[in-house]
Amino acid sequence: MTIRPTRRIRAGCLVAVWSCVLATGCASERQQADLVLVGGSVWTGAPGAASATAVAIRGNRIVQTGTDDEIRALAGPDARVIELDGAFVMPGFADGHTHFIGGGFQLGSVDLRDAATPEEFARRIGEFAASQPAGRWITGGDWDHELWGGELPQRAWIDSLTRDHPVAVQRLDGHMMLANSLALERAGITRETQDPPGGSIVRDAQGNPTGVLKDAAMDLVFAAQPDPSEAELDEAFERAQQHALERGVTMIHDMGSFSALETYRRAKERGALRMRIYSLVPIAQWQQLADYVQREGRGDELLRWGGLKGFVDGSLGSTTAWFYEPYNDEPGTSGLMVTDTAELRAQILRADSAGLHVVVHAIGDRANDWLLDAFEQAASRNGERDRRFRIEHAQHLSSGAIERFRALGVLPSMQPYHAIDDGRWAEKRIGPERIQRTYAFRSLLDAGAGLHFGSDWTVAPIDPLLGVYAAVTRRTTDGANPDGWVPAQKISVEEALRAYTAGNAYAAFMEDALGTLEPGRIADLVVLSHNLLEIDPTSIPDVQVLYTIVDGKVVHEGS
């Protein structure tokens, strides 16, 4: 693929060409493009759009898509022209659910995601601890105990390797943590410590904490950790931003905090914000956000806020997702309500009454039904408006829930990589009947629900190509389901792409500016090495990101 400047075109000739190719008739200098992509295959994402091979951009807006000749004619005298050599152009990928600053910290911490044995788990933590100054907390991790058969880790595995470092490494779903003895001591957790509401402290036969903490019990350790400095937050953000841009992600929805929002605002002020962000904060802070919006507005097209994230339950992997029936492999529990339901209902009602955007995590079937009821009550009580309630994950649904998403206008915010990851072991948790309504992409689309996709990074990789692959093939990561796990829930490549583009734009109230490559839309796009609509879907993970363009600027160029 080559890049070269265009030759200069006489103004009179340019006007004559534009009069032929533009519906508006005679052109002006304002319509000249300063970035042109030609010689590719362009998927605009707009229903019924004509096929195109090229794109013209001026400033941060799409001027036109069309044929190579049409678009070359729009190039200004100093325009940059990117020769695509057949590459695939599409709207930039948006990720509808991330924990972005945490992802940046994880990139600089110990990686346990593929640690396949207890020995490897402990070795990596010990080696990382040895590389850090004494006293520094070791966090991140993203471990998965299912890789070694399902035995939960224990602090005894790592205590001798981490005598000078408090350790609090989380399971990849973020709903379970292993703390070493020093971290438990800093948090004041002993055998006498009671389980907090919405959480549990795993104990051995003698009643002593093993080091594993579930959901709200993790807060005891979080409270003992020092807050990161602004410099550390800024560094974590820059690591995360570069990592995402390299994967074609032009926008994220961040399930974050006020400190994350302020980190993004600092980056924007110093000109270091190179991607688009919709920043959400915890629903418990709804009044603070309402005051913030009153004082600061809701941001702009590059950085916006006004959304709140809450929790109903935990996760399937931690057996804390809330179901009607007990877990098959842990019949003593049917999950946890992470937030008191009366408290959460009140937060939803009040936040919605304040005109804020409410999105809430629900994974188990009972959690999803409860949340749909709460959303219906809020809409009825607070009156008609464009509220776009979202259920984050919407993983395991009752038979009646799917149609209710459409009827209530609730958006299922889903993460397809979870399906091929959890699919390795999910059926042992909830059995063959409930599993048929797990990650029900096909059923939700057929019911008319406005599906949109994300990663839940760092729970899953922030790589939309892997998400598209997962939604289309449903091949589990262990290779055990070559024809797809619960294959009836597969969707097409184009449907998956819409969920990662226009779907996420709509879920952030930005559908008038983003999600398709149409004249006047913001120029966020990605260039890929292969046409996703033509290749075998099983090869999608091998596709390379060649260019990432945000706001009309090339922010990443692949090798």
N, C-alpha and C positions, 0 to 999 in steps of 0.2 A: 504494500500500500504506500503510495507516494503522496507527498504534500508539496504544492507549488503555488506561487502567486499567480493570479490571472493576468493576462495581457490587458492593457488599457483599451477601453472601448469608447469611441467617440460618443459624446452626449446625444447628438442627433440620431445616431443609429440605435442607441439604447432606448430612446423614447419611442422610436418606430417599432422596435421589438416588443416593448412592454404594451404598446397599444394593441398588439395582436394576442398577447398571452394573458393579460390581466383583464378580468371582467370589468374593472373600474374604468377602463379606457386609458387615457394618457397618464403616464407615470410622473412622479416627481422624485427629487433627490432623496426624499424620506423613504422611498421604497427600495432603494438600492441595498443589497445585502452586503454585510461585511464578513460573513462566514457562510461558505457554501460546501455542501456535501453532495458529490455526484458519483454515479456509477455503481449504485448499490441496489438493494431491495428494501423498500420503505414500507413498514407497517404503521400506518398513522393511528390506528386504534379507533378511528371514527367509523361507525357503522355505515356501510355502503360507500365508503370512499373509493375513488378511482385508484388503480395501481400507480405506484410512483417509483422512481429510481433516484430521486435527488431531493434535497431540502435546502431552502434559502433562509438565512437568519439575519436579522438586523438588530443590533443591541441585544436585548434579552427576549425578543419575540420571533416567532415563526412568521416569515413573510409568505412563503408558499411551498407546497410540495408539488412535484410534477416530473416531467421528463428531464433528462440531462440538458437538452438544448434549451428548454424553457428556463431552467434554473440557472444555467451558465449566463444566460442573457440578463439575469438580475444582479449579477455580481458587480459590486462597485470597483473602482479602479485599484483599490488597495485591499481588496477582499482576500481572505485566506480561503483556498480551495483544498478540500480534502478529497482525494481520489479514493473511492471506497473499494475498488476492485472486487465488486460483488458482495461486499459485507452487508449485514442486516442492520437496519436502522429502525428504532422503535422509541416510543416515549420512555423517559427515564423510569427505572424501577423505583417505586416507593415501598418502604417497609412499614407496615401498619402497626407494628408492636415491637418495640425494642426497650432494653434497659441500657441506654447508650453509654452513659458515663461509667457504669459498672463494667460494660464491655471494654472500655478503654483501660480501666484498671486491670481487668483480667488479662489483657494483652501483655501487661507488664508483670504478671504474677505466675504462680505455678499452674501448669496445665495438667489436669488429671482426667480429661475427657475420655481418652482411650486407654487409661490404665486398666489392664485386663485381669490383674491378680492383686490380692492384698499386698503381696511383696512389692510389686511395681508401684502401687499406690503409696506405700510407706517410703520407698526409696526416693521417689520424685520429691516428696515433701521434705525429706531429710536433706537431699542435695540442694534444693532451693533454699532451705533454711541456712545451710552452710555458706551460701553466697550473700546473705543479708546481714546487716549490722545487728548485733545483739539487741533484743528488745523490740525489734520491728515486728508488727503484726503480719502474719501470713494469711491472706484471704484468697478469694476466687476459687479456683479448683475445678468446679464443674464435673465432679465424679459421678459415676454410674455403677452402683453396686450390682446391677443386673449382669454386668459384663463378667463377673466372677461367680455367678450363680445365685445372687440375691441376699447373701449375708451382709448385714449392716456393718460398716467399719466401727472400730473401737479406738478410744484414745490410747489404749495400751499399745496399739500398733505403732504409734508415732511418738509417744512421750519421751523415750530415750534419745530420739533423734532431734528433738526440738526443745531441749531444756531451757534455752535462752530466748525462745520465741513463742508468744501466744499464737495459736493456730485456730482459725475458724474458716474452714473450707466447706463450700456448699455443694450439695447435689446439683446436677445440671438443671433441674427444674426450679431451683431456688426455694424449695419448700422444706428442705432438710439440710442440716449442717453437722459436721463433725468438729467438735472443739477439743483441743488437748487439755491436759490437766491445768496448765498455766492459764489458759483462756477461761476455763470454768472457775478457777480461783479468782481471776480478775472480775468475773461477772457475779461472784458470790453464790454460785450454784453448788449445792451440796446435796446429800441424800435427804435432807430435811426440806429442801425447796419444793414447794407444791407446783404442780402443772398450772401454768397460767391459762386463763380462758382463751380458747382458740389455738392451743398448742399443747405439746406433750414433751416430756423429758424421758427418753428411753433409759431404762434401768436394767441392771443385771439381776440375777436370782436373789442377791442379797439386798437389793434395793438401791445400789449405788449407781449414779449416772454413768452410762457407758461413754458419754461424749456426744451422742447423737441427739439433736434437738430438732423438733418438728414445728414448723410454722411459727406461731406467736412465741414459742419458747426461745426462738432464735433472737428475739428482741432483747432478751436479757444480756446476751453477748454483744449485740450491736451497741447497746447503751454503754458498754465498757470500752468500746473502741474510740480512739481519738478521731475527731473530725478531720478530714483532709483539708489542707490549705488551699487557697485560691490557685496557687501555682500548680499544685498537684492535680486539681480539677482541670485546669487548663491543659496540662500535659496529657491527661487521660482523654480529654475530648479530642485533642489533635490526633492522638493515636487511633481513636475510634473513627474519626472522620476520614482519615486517609485509608484505613482498612475498608470502610464502606464504599468510598468512591472507587477504589480498585475493583470492586465487585459490581459496579454499575448502579449503585444505589444513589439516587439524586435527592431523595426526601425520606425522612424518618418521622414516625410518630413515637415519641419517647414517653414511656410510663415512668416518669422521673420524680422530680422534687423541685422546690423553689431554688435550692442551691444549683441544680442542673440548669434551670431556666436562666439564672443569673450568669452561669458559665457561658451559656449560648449568647447572652446579651453582650458580655465582655468580648467574646470572639467577634461578634458583629461590629461592635464599636471600633475594634482595631483592624477591621478588614480581613479577618481570618476565618469567617464563616463562609465555607465554600459549598455548602449543601443547604437544602431546605428542611426546616424543622417545625413540627407541631409538638409543642412541649406541654405535657400534662403533669398535674401534681396530685397528691393524695386527696381523696374525697373528704377525709376528716378536716382538711384545711379549706373547705368550701367558702367559709366566710372571708378568710384571708384572701382567697382568689377573687371573690366578688369585689372586695375593696380594691384589690390590685387592678382589676379590669376597669373599675370606675375611675381610678387614678391614672392608669397607664394605657388604657385602651386594650386592644387584643393583638397588637403587633401588626405585621405586614405580610407580604407574600413570601418573604424569605424566612422570617421567624414569627410564628404566631402562637398564641396561648389562649386559654379560656376553657380547657377541658380538665376533667377530674377522673381519677382512677380509683376504684374501690375493689374490694374482695368479698365474695361470698364464702368460698371454700378453699381447699388446698389443691393437691395434685394427685393424679392417679399413681404416679411412681412412688409417692410417699404414703400412699393409702390414706390420704386426707381429703380427696375429692368427695363431695357429699352426694350420696346415692340414696334411693328409696330402700334398696336391699343391701345386705352386708356384702363385703368382698368375699369372693369365692376362696381366696387363699389366706384371708385373715377375717374369719367369720365373726370375730368379736367386735368388729367396727363397720360402720357404713360411712365413715368419713367425719370431717370436722366442719363446723361453721367458723371460719377464721374471724369473722366480725359478728358480734351480737346482731341478730336479725332485726330487732327493734331499733337498734342504733343505726344500722345501715339503711333501713327503710326511711328513717327520719332524715338522714343525710341526703338520700336520693331526692326526697320530696322538697327539701329546702334548697338544695343546689339547683334543681330544675326550676323551682320557683324564682330563683335569682337569675335565670336565663343562661346558666352555665351548661356546658356539654358534659353529660354524664356517661362514663363508660365503666363497666364493672366486670371483673373476672368471675367466671363461673365455669366449672368443669364437669362435675357430676350431674346426672339427670335431675336429681331433686334440686340442686343449686340453680340450674337453668330455669326450671319451672318456677321456683320461688322468685327469681329475678324478673322473669317475664311478668309475673303477677305484680311485682313492685313497680315496674315500668308502666304497666297498664294503669295502675292506681295513680301514679304521678301525672300521667297525661290527662286522665279524667279530672283530677283535682285542680291542676294548674292551667288547664285550658289549651286550646289548639295552638300549636306553633311548630316550626320546623326544628325539632329537637334532635333527631338522629341518635337516639339511644343506641349504645353498642354493648354487645356481650363479648368480652374478650375470651377467646378460646372456644366456647360453645362446643365442647368436645364430645360429650356423651349426652344424647338427647332422648327424652321420652317420646313415645309414639305421637303424642299430641303437640309437641313443641314446635316441630318444623313448620307447620302451617301458621302457627302464631307469630313467628318472625315476620312473615309477610304481612299478616293482618295488622300487626301492631307497628309495622315500619321499623322494627328493631334490626340493626345490622349485625350479622355474625362476623366477628373479627377473628380469623382463623390462621393457623400456622401449619401449613401442609407437611413440613419436614417432621413435625411431631408424629404424624401418622406412620411414617416409615421407620421411625426410631422406636416409638412405643409399641408398634405392631409386633416387635420381637417377643413381647411378653404380656401384652395387655389382656389377652383372652384368659390367661390364668387368674387375672385379677377379677374380671367381671363376667366371664363365661360367654358362650356362643350366641345367646339371644341378645343381650345388651350390646354386644360388639357390632351388630349389624347397623346400629345408629351411631357409630363412632366416627368422628371426622366425616360427617355426612355431606360432603361437598355437592355431590350430584343431587341428592334429595333437596337440599336447600336452594340450589339454583333452579331446579324444576318447580319448586314452590314459589319462585319469584322473589326470594330474599336477595338483598344486595350484598353479595359476598365480597369480602376484601381480605387480602392476605398479608402476612408478615412472618417474622422469624422467631420472635421472643428472645432474640439474642441477649444474653449469652446462653440461654437454654438450648438454642439451636444455632447453627452458623448463620451469620448475616450474609446470605448468598442466595439471591432470588432464583438463580438458575437451578440450584438444588431444590428450592421450593416448587418451581414449575415441574421439574422432574418428579418430585414426590406426588404432587396432585394428579399428574397425568398417568404415571405408572403404578404408584402405590407399592413399589417393590421395597420390602423392608431391608434395612441396612445389613442384616445378617445373610442375605441372599436366599432366604428360605421361601420367598414368595415371588418367583419370577413372573407370574401372571398377575400379580397384584394382591395385596391384602385387603379383604372386603372389596373386591374389584367392582362391585356394582356402584361404588361411590367415586369411581374415576371421573375426571372431566377432561375436556379437550385442551390442547395447548393454548388456543386462542382464548378460551374461557379463563384459563389460569393467568394469561397475560393481562386480561382486562381486570382481574382481581388485584393484580400488582400495580396497575396504572390508574385507570379511570375509577376503579373501585376505591382505592385509597384516597384519590383526590376528593371523591364524594364524601368519604368518611371523615374528612377534615374540612368540609365546607369550602373546598377549593375547586370544584368541578368546572367552574366557568373559566379557570385559568390554566388548569393542569390536566394531565391524563391522556391527552390526544395531541397529535401533531397537526394542528389546523391553523390557518392564518389568524394571527392575533393572539394565539396562545403563547404562554411562556415557553421559551426554548430550553426545556430540560429533556435530554435524550441520551440514549446509549447506543453505541455501535458494537455489534457482536460479530464474531468470526464466521458464524453460520446462520442460516435462516431457520429459526426455531419452528416455523410452520411447515418446513419441508423435510427436515432430517428425522431419522428414527428417534423418537423421544428418549430411548434408553441411552443415547449418546449426548443428551443435553448437558450433563455435568462436565463434558470435555470442551464445551464451547468457551471461547476466550472473550473477555471484555477488551475491546480495542480502544475505544474512546468513551469517556464519560463527560457529558456537557451539561453544565448547570447555569441557568440564567444567561445562556448564549456564550458562555466561556468554556473552553476545554480545560477541565480540571484534573483529568487523568488520561494519560496515553499509555497503552500497553506496549510491551516490547514487540 
